[in-house]
Amino acid sequence: MPPHILLTIDVEDWFQVENFKPWIDHSTWGSQQLRVEQNVHTLLDLFDSVNLENSTGHQSIRATFFVLGWIAERLPHLVKTIHERGHEVASHGYHHHLCSNLSDEALRKDLTDSKTLLEDLIGEQITGYRAPSFAIDDRILDVVKQCGYRYDSSYNSFDRHERYGRIDLSGKQNIGVACKLSETFYELPVSNFKVGNQILPWGGGGYFRLIPLFLMKAGVRSILSRDKAFLFYTHPWEFDPEQPRVINASGYKKFRHYVNLKNTYSKLRSFIDAFKHCQLITLRDYLIEHALTLENGEWNKTI
């Protein structure tokens, strides 16, 4: 069985990122230029253009799109297009608020409103969730589970980022790269590279844009040899070098957001070409494939 590359996309627009919140208030979002649709289509077309060749035969890329409810409300046809083109639609919450800043009640509303909207649009159950900025902890995970999700993919083990959350996975059962938190709930962490006791951010985003491609590929090969899977994340705005500039933002925040945008498309295309011998499937299908082995089909019956 070939290893897995798990591509995930956080569907949000350029003005919704956490780095720009001090300069772009949520109340102004409705007046900002929406560019997410064209950028999602860029990704969909890229995925359709690659034919995978591995031991399971010719296959297509299938990715997981974590869609923000605010976007889905305004672009319902985009959500349907993602689904119709064979990809998984999952939830990125509704308003892109940091979960760590929300009460249980407010978080539950954000999670259920997003889930309900997306399910109404595609006519299928939404099973996956990713928290904005990977701001997750054990309390938040409990609420995610209570809201009917079957997996979370919000844990990033790189501990030097000011917003990334921490969860306790000690003593939990690993199933591939997934961690079984309960009989019906799993965590799928972003993949990172470990050197001794140090965790290096390797899973995507700005780190993918910064790390030279030859080094990125070498790290991924090492991760695949260990885990048989690599979980990658990106955002549609990372493929849009012509997006509006937030002039008033600090130099550091602008660097983090804009660095190497012009190269992201070609870099991801080269990355996929280097690993097209792998299976590129959705998180949901990865869990079904692995949980079936462990649980005698129970996941498939209840998901």
Sequence and secondary structure as in RCSB ss.txt:
>XXXX:A:sequence
MPPHILLTIDVEDWFQVENFKPWIDHSTWGSQQLRVEQNVHTLLDLFDSVNLENSTGHQSIRATFFVLGWIAERL
PHLVKTIHERGHEVASHGYHHHLCSNLSDEALRKDLTDSKTLLEDLIGEQITGYRAPSFAIDDRILDVVKQCGYR
YDSSYNSFDRHERYGRIDLSGKQNIGVACKLSETFYELPVSNFKVGNQILPWGGGGYFRLIPLFLMKAGVRSILS
RDKAFLFYTHPWEFDPEQPRVINASGYKKFRHYVNLKNTYSKLRSFIDAFKHCQLITLRDYLIEHALTLENGEWN
KTI
>XXXX:A:secstr
   EEEEEEEE  GGG GGGTTTS GGGGGGS   HHHHHHHHHHHHHH  EEETTEEE    EEEE HHHHHH 
HHHHHHHHHTT EEEE  SS   GGGS HHHHHHHHHHHHHHHHHHHSS   EE  GGG   HHHHHHHHHTT S
EE      TTSSS      TT EEETTEEEEETTEEE     EEETTEEE  SBHHHHHHS HHHHHHHHHHHHH
HHSEEEEEE GGGG TTS   TTS HHHHHHHHTTGGGHHHHHHHHHHHTTTSEE  HHHHHHHHHHHHHTTHHH
HH 
